[in-house]
Amino acid sequence: MSAETRTQFFDTGSPDHPLRLRDGGHLPGVRIAYETWGTLNADRSNAILLFHALSGSHHAAGFNPGIEGVGALWQPELHNGWWEDMIGPGKALDTDKSFILCANYLGGCYGSTGPASINPDTGKPWGSAFPAVAAADQVEVLMRLLDHLGIETLHAVIGPSVGGLVALTFATRFPQRVRNVIAIASGFKTTVLNRLILFEQILAIENDPHFNGGDYYDGAAPLYGLALARMISHKTFVHLDAIERRARQDVVQPDDVLAWYRVRDQFQSYMLHQGKKFVGRFDANTYLRIIDLWSRYDATDEGDAETPEDLFERARLAGQNWLVFSIDSDFCFYPEEQAELVKHLENAKVDVMHIIVHSDKGHDSFLLEPNLYTPHIAWLLANNPC
């Protein structure tokens, strides 16, 4: 059984000194949930900051049976860390050598301040009043946590998927505070295709009769809308061949009936199951905040730069080393997106290594196939110390 881990909390800001957000909103104080693995060395130079994916959490390794204030959303399937095979003694993120830190995003639903948190001005959940959050905001609040822990320079930042966008933003907004950058199945600027797919998910939630503009915490939650949003996204996370293989192992469930339509085959039943399972562990408002962050992501804008060349000149001057992973079967962040990122890095003469992973697992390969990533990550971290 995995070692038990405990969620910790960091509070920052106050009504007199609110956290001001990129889009003009502000929060009178926030709490960030996080977990750590390994031990900080004497000069605090062995820290690695890990960013999670869209619907992930800060619980990346170990066993955590419960998180304060999260309640029923912390389902048993979440108790084991999502990157268990990558974090630990002798693994890619070697806890005998490194101190690993992962935080739940601001706006999240697993312990960090989010739309379901209580607005101190009203005594009710924030709901629709919770402001939009950008990748730059995630980075700014995490900088406060690093300062609180006394970590001046990170050995590395690592992010898969949406986490890669936040890792990129960290590396370019605070280039002197990180030595190595690892982006996995991520990108540089959200494509038109992804913007449209994300917009479909937004519409699915917005049109649920229980959504109520985001103020649903006193009544029924928008479960159908969130389930549909998850179904739309799931087919981009998992390769279609894998969906077909998994679905063929299932049978159509007798309760797979909508208002009129009865589910006809295993594939529809499989996708409906994925949607139903997801709504038990995630909040619709959090989902909207994170996909909004993703939908409008542009690294140049998030880094307050004029051009990509200006943005990555910072990385070159800081002496950063980059490792970028593509997955050749990825239908979510297509390999062309990582190629664009690598092109900008190379144009700026940043030290970058681009690895193309050959997999039939699609975007989720980074969760399922640790052996394809471990050698490259371990090599970068071992050969480029702070």
C-alpha positions as CSV (number, residue, x, y, z in Angstrom):
1,M,0.0,0.0,0.0
2,S,1.2,3.5,-0.8
3,A,2.5,5.7,2.1
4,E,-0.2,8.0,3.4
5,T,0.2,11.7,2.5
6,R,-1.5,14.7,4.1
7,T,-2.8,17.9,2.4
8,Q,-1.4,21.1,3.8
9,F,-2.8,24.6,3.4
10,F,-1.3,28.0,2.7
11,D,-3.3,31.2,3.3
12,T,-2.4,34.5,1.7
13,G,-4.1,37.9,1.2
14,S,-6.7,39.7,3.4
15,P,-9.5,42.2,2.9
16,D,-7.0,45.0,3.3
17,H,-4.5,43.3,1.0
18,P,-6.6,41.3,-1.5
19,L,-5.2,39.1,-4.3
20,R,-5.7,41.1,-7.5
21,L,-6.2,39.0,-10.6
22,R,-5.2,39.6,-14.1
23,D,-8.7,40.2,-15.5
24,G,-9.5,42.9,-12.9
25,G,-11.1,40.7,-10.2
26,H,-9.8,40.3,-6.7
27,L,-10.2,37.9,-3.8
28,P,-10.0,39.1,-0.2
29,G,-7.8,36.2,0.8
30,V,-7.2,32.7,-0.6
31,R,-6.2,29.3,0.6
32,I,-4.1,26.9,-1.5
33,A,-4.1,23.2,-0.8
34,Y,-0.8,21.4,-1.5
35,E,1.2,18.2,-0.8
36,T,4.9,17.6,-0.7
37,W,7.1,14.5,-1.0
38,G,10.8,14.2,-0.1
39,T,12.9,16.6,1.9
40,L,14.2,20.1,1.2
41,N,18.0,20.2,1.3
42,A,20.0,22.6,3.4
43,D,20.2,25.4,0.8
44,R,16.6,24.6,-0.5
45,S,17.8,24.1,-4.1
46,N,16.3,20.6,-4.7
47,A,12.6,21.7,-5.0
48,I,10.5,20.7,-8.0
49,L,7.1,22.3,-8.6
50,L,4.6,20.1,-10.3
51,F,1.4,21.4,-12.0
52,H,-1.6,19.1,-12.5
53,A,-3.9,18.7,-15.5
54,L,-7.4,20.1,-16.0
55,S,-9.4,17.8,-13.7
56,G,-6.5,16.7,-11.6
57,S,-5.5,17.6,-8.0
58,H,-2.5,18.3,-5.9
59,H,-2.5,14.7,-4.7
60,A,0.1,13.3,-7.1
61,A,1.5,10.4,-5.0
62,G,0.8,8.4,-1.9
63,F,-2.6,7.6,-0.3
64,N,-4.8,10.4,1.0
65,P,-8.3,9.3,2.2
66,G,-9.7,12.7,2.9
67,I,-9.1,16.5,2.5
68,E,-10.5,19.0,4.9
69,G,-13.5,20.8,3.5
70,V,-13.7,18.8,0.3
71,G,-16.4,16.4,1.4
72,A,-18.0,13.9,-1.0
73,L,-16.1,15.1,-4.1
74,W,-13.0,13.3,-2.7
75,Q,-14.1,10.0,-4.2
76,P,-12.2,6.7,-3.5
77,E,-10.7,6.7,-7.0
78,L,-8.8,9.9,-6.0
79,H,-7.3,8.5,-2.9
80,N,-4.2,7.2,-4.7
81,G,-2.0,9.8,-6.3
82,W,-2.4,10.4,-10.1
83,W,1.4,10.2,-10.7
84,E,2.2,7.4,-8.3
85,D,4.6,5.7,-10.7
86,M,6.6,8.8,-11.3
87,I,7.2,10.1,-7.7
88,G,9.1,8.3,-5.1
89,P,12.6,6.8,-4.3
90,G,14.4,5.9,-7.5
91,K,11.6,7.1,-9.8
92,A,11.6,9.9,-12.3
93,L,11.0,12.5,-9.6
94,D,13.3,10.8,-7.0
95,T,12.2,11.7,-3.5
96,D,15.6,10.6,-2.2
97,K,17.1,13.5,-4.0
98,S,14.3,16.0,-4.6
99,F,11.5,17.8,-2.7
100,I,8.4,17.7,-4.8
101,L,5.5,20.2,-4.4
102,C,2.1,20.1,-6.1
103,A,-0.7,22.6,-5.4
104,N,-4.4,22.5,-6.2
105,Y,-5.2,25.4,-8.6
106,L,-6.8,28.6,-7.4
107,G,-10.4,28.2,-8.4
108,G,-10.1,24.4,-7.7
109,C,-12.5,22.2,-5.7
110,Y,-10.0,20.1,-3.8
111,G,-9.1,22.4,-0.9
112,S,-8.0,25.6,-2.6
113,T,-10.2,28.6,-2.7
114,G,-12.8,28.2,-5.5
115,P,-16.3,29.0,-6.5
116,A,-17.7,26.6,-3.8
117,S,-15.8,28.4,-1.1
118,I,-17.6,30.8,1.2
119,N,-17.5,34.5,0.1
120,P,-16.8,36.3,3.4
121,D,-18.9,39.3,2.2
122,T,-22.1,37.2,1.8
123,G,-21.5,34.1,4.0
124,K,-22.6,32.0,0.9
125,P,-20.6,30.2,-1.7
126,W,-18.9,32.4,-4.3
127,G,-20.7,30.7,-7.2
128,S,-21.1,33.0,-10.2
129,A,-19.3,35.8,-8.3
130,F,-16.0,33.9,-8.3
131,P,-13.7,35.8,-10.7
132,A,-11.9,34.4,-13.8
133,V,-8.4,33.1,-13.2
134,A,-5.6,33.2,-15.7
135,A,-2.4,31.1,-15.8
136,A,-0.5,34.1,-14.7
137,D,-2.7,34.3,-11.5
138,Q,-1.9,30.6,-10.7
139,V,1.8,31.4,-11.0
140,E,1.6,34.6,-8.9
141,V,-0.2,32.8,-6.0
142,L,2.3,29.9,-6.1
143,M,5.2,32.3,-5.9
144,R,3.7,33.4,-2.6
145,L,3.8,29.8,-1.4
146,L,7.4,29.3,-2.6
147,D,8.4,32.5,-0.7
148,H,6.6,31.2,2.4
149,L,8.6,28.0,2.2
150,G,11.9,29.9,1.6
151,I,12.5,28.4,-1.9
152,E,14.3,30.9,-4.0
153,T,15.2,28.8,-7.1
154,L,13.5,25.7,-8.2
155,H,15.4,22.8,-9.6
156,A,12.5,22.3,-12.1
157,V,8.9,23.0,-12.9
158,I,6.9,20.2,-14.6
159,G,3.5,20.2,-16.1
160,P,1.5,17.8,-18.2
161,S,-1.4,19.0,-20.3
162,V,-2.9,22.2,-18.9
163,G,-0.3,22.0,-16.2
164,G,2.3,22.5,-19.0
165,L,0.7,25.8,-19.8
166,V,1.1,27.0,-16.2
167,A,4.7,25.6,-16.0
168,L,5.6,27.6,-19.2
169,T,4.0,30.7,-17.7
170,F,6.0,30.2,-14.5
171,A,9.3,29.8,-16.4
172,T,8.8,32.9,-18.5
173,R,7.3,35.2,-15.8
174,F,10.0,34.3,-13.2
175,P,12.9,32.9,-15.3
176,Q,15.5,33.4,-12.7
177,R,13.6,31.2,-10.2
178,V,13.7,28.0,-12.1
179,R,16.6,26.0,-13.7
180,N,14.8,23.3,-15.7
181,V,11.4,23.2,-17.4
182,I,9.5,20.1,-18.5
183,A,6.3,20.4,-20.5
184,I,4.5,17.2,-21.4
185,A,1.7,17.0,-24.0
186,S,1.1,20.7,-23.8
187,G,1.4,23.8,-26.0
188,F,2.3,27.4,-26.6
189,K,-1.1,29.0,-27.5
190,T,-4.5,27.4,-27.5
191,T,-5.5,26.4,-31.0
192,V,-8.8,27.3,-32.6
193,L,-9.8,23.6,-32.6
194,N,-9.3,23.4,-28.8
195,R,-11.1,26.7,-28.3
196,L,-14.2,25.3,-30.1
197,I,-14.1,22.0,-28.2
198,L,-13.8,23.9,-24.9
199,F,-16.7,26.2,-26.0
200,E,-18.9,23.1,-26.5
201,Q,-18.2,22.1,-22.9
202,I,-19.0,25.6,-21.7
203,L,-22.3,25.5,-23.5
204,A,-23.1,22.0,-22.1
205,I,-22.7,23.3,-18.5
206,E,-24.3,26.7,-19.1
207,N,-27.4,25.0,-20.7
208,D,-28.0,22.6,-17.9
209,P,-31.4,23.6,-16.3
210,H,-29.8,23.4,-12.8
211,F,-26.8,25.6,-13.6
212,N,-28.5,28.9,-12.6
213,G,-25.7,31.0,-13.8
214,G,-23.3,29.2,-11.4
215,D,-25.4,29.8,-8.3
216,Y,-26.5,26.2,-7.7
217,Y,-25.0,25.2,-4.4
218,D,-28.3,25.5,-2.5
219,G,-30.0,23.1,-4.9
220,A,-29.4,20.5,-7.5
221,A,-26.1,20.6,-9.3
222,P,-25.8,20.8,-13.1
223,L,-24.9,17.1,-13.3
224,Y,-26.1,16.5,-16.9
225,G,-24.2,19.5,-18.2
226,L,-21.0,18.5,-16.5
227,A,-21.3,14.9,-17.6
228,L,-21.8,16.0,-21.2
229,A,-18.8,18.4,-20.9
230,R,-16.7,15.5,-19.7
231,M,-17.9,13.2,-22.5
232,I,-16.9,15.9,-25.0
233,S,-13.4,16.2,-23.5
234,H,-12.8,12.5,-22.8
235,K,-12.7,11.5,-26.4
236,T,-9.7,13.9,-26.8
237,F,-7.9,12.5,-23.8
238,V,-8.1,8.8,-24.7
239,H,-7.2,7.5,-28.2
240,L,-10.2,6.3,-30.1
241,D,-8.7,2.8,-30.5
242,A,-8.4,2.6,-26.7
243,I,-12.0,3.8,-26.2
244,E,-13.1,1.0,-28.6
245,R,-11.0,-1.6,-26.7
246,R,-12.4,-0.5,-23.3
247,A,-16.0,-0.2,-24.5
248,R,-16.0,-3.7,-26.0
249,Q,-15.4,-5.1,-22.5
250,D,-18.6,-3.5,-21.2
251,V,-22.3,-4.2,-21.8
252,V,-25.0,-1.7,-22.1
253,Q,-26.5,-1.0,-18.7
254,P,-30.3,-1.3,-18.3
255,D,-30.5,2.2,-16.8
256,D,-28.8,3.8,-19.7
257,V,-32.0,5.7,-20.7
258,L,-32.3,9.4,-21.3
259,A,-35.6,11.2,-21.6
260,W,-36.5,9.4,-24.8
261,Y,-33.3,7.8,-26.2
262,R,-32.2,4.4,-25.0
263,V,-28.4,3.8,-25.3
264,R,-27.8,1.3,-28.1
265,D,-24.2,0.1,-27.9
266,Q,-21.2,-0.3,-25.6
267,F,-19.5,2.8,-26.9
268,Q,-22.3,5.1,-26.0
269,S,-22.6,3.3,-22.6
270,Y,-18.9,3.7,-22.0
271,M,-18.9,7.4,-22.6
272,L,-22.1,7.9,-20.5
273,H,-20.4,6.0,-17.7
274,Q,-17.3,8.3,-17.9
275,G,-19.6,11.4,-17.6
276,K,-21.6,10.0,-14.7
277,K,-18.5,9.0,-12.8
278,F,-16.9,12.4,-13.3
279,V,-19.8,14.4,-11.8
280,G,-19.3,12.7,-8.5
281,R,-15.8,14.0,-8.1
282,F,-15.7,17.5,-9.6
283,D,-17.5,20.8,-9.4
284,A,-18.9,22.4,-12.6
285,N,-17.9,26.0,-11.6
286,T,-14.3,24.8,-11.1
287,Y,-14.4,23.1,-14.5
288,L,-15.5,26.3,-16.2
289,R,-12.8,28.4,-14.5
290,I,-10.0,26.0,-15.6
291,I,-11.2,25.5,-19.2
292,D,-11.6,29.3,-19.5
293,L,-7.9,29.6,-18.4
294,W,-7.0,27.0,-21.1
295,S,-9.3,28.5,-23.8
296,R,-7.7,31.9,-23.8
297,Y,-4.1,30.8,-23.2
298,D,-1.4,32.6,-25.1
299,A,2.1,32.3,-23.5
300,T,3.2,35.6,-24.9
301,D,0.3,37.4,-23.3
302,E,0.6,35.5,-20.0
303,G,4.2,36.5,-19.9
304,D,3.5,40.2,-20.6
305,A,5.9,40.0,-23.6
306,E,5.6,41.7,-27.0
307,T,6.7,38.7,-29.1
308,P,7.5,35.0,-28.5
309,E,11.2,35.9,-29.2
310,D,11.1,38.4,-26.3
311,L,9.4,35.9,-24.1
312,F,12.0,33.1,-24.6
313,E,14.9,35.5,-24.5
314,R,14.3,35.5,-20.8
315,A,14.7,31.7,-20.7
316,R,18.0,31.9,-22.6
317,L,19.4,34.7,-20.4
318,A,18.4,32.7,-17.3
319,G,20.3,29.6,-18.7
320,Q,17.2,27.4,-18.5
321,N,17.1,23.9,-19.9
322,W,13.8,22.7,-21.5
323,L,12.5,19.2,-22.1
324,V,9.3,19.0,-24.3
325,F,7.4,15.8,-24.8
326,S,5.0,15.1,-27.6
327,I,2.7,12.1,-27.9
328,D,2.2,11.0,-31.5
329,S,-1.4,9.8,-30.9
330,D,-2.5,12.8,-28.9
331,F,-5.9,14.2,-30.0
332,C,-6.0,16.9,-27.3
333,F,-2.6,18.7,-27.6
334,Y,-1.5,17.7,-31.0
335,P,2.2,17.2,-31.6
336,E,2.2,20.3,-33.9
337,E,1.6,22.3,-30.7
338,Q,4.7,21.1,-29.1
339,A,6.6,21.7,-32.3
340,E,5.6,25.3,-32.3
341,L,6.8,25.7,-28.7
342,V,10.1,24.0,-29.6
343,K,10.5,26.3,-32.6
344,H,10.2,29.4,-30.5
345,L,12.7,28.0,-28.0
346,E,15.2,27.1,-30.7
347,N,14.8,30.6,-32.3
348,A,15.7,32.1,-29.0
349,K,18.7,29.7,-28.7
350,V,17.3,28.1,-25.5
351,D,18.7,24.6,-24.6
352,V,15.8,22.4,-25.5
353,M,15.3,18.6,-26.0
354,H,12.2,17.5,-27.9
355,I,11.0,13.9,-27.3
356,I,8.2,12.3,-29.4
357,V,6.6,9.5,-27.5
358,H,5.2,6.7,-29.6
359,S,2.1,5.4,-27.9
360,D,-1.4,4.1,-28.6
361,K,-2.7,5.6,-25.4
362,G,-3.3,9.1,-26.7
363,H,-3.1,12.1,-24.4
364,D,-3.4,10.0,-21.3
365,S,-0.1,8.3,-22.1
366,F,1.7,10.5,-19.5
367,L,-0.5,9.0,-16.8
368,L,-0.3,5.4,-18.0
369,E,3.2,4.8,-19.4
370,P,5.8,6.1,-16.9
371,N,8.6,4.1,-18.6
372,L,8.4,6.3,-21.7
373,Y,9.1,9.5,-19.7
374,T,11.2,8.5,-16.8
375,P,14.7,8.1,-18.5
376,H,14.5,11.5,-20.1
377,I,13.2,13.3,-17.1
378,A,15.7,11.6,-14.8
379,W,18.6,12.5,-17.2
380,L,17.6,16.2,-17.4
381,L,17.3,16.6,-13.6
382,A,20.6,14.7,-12.9
383,N,22.6,16.6,-15.5
384,N,21.4,20.1,-14.8
385,P,21.5,20.8,-11.1
386,C,20.9,24.3,-9.7
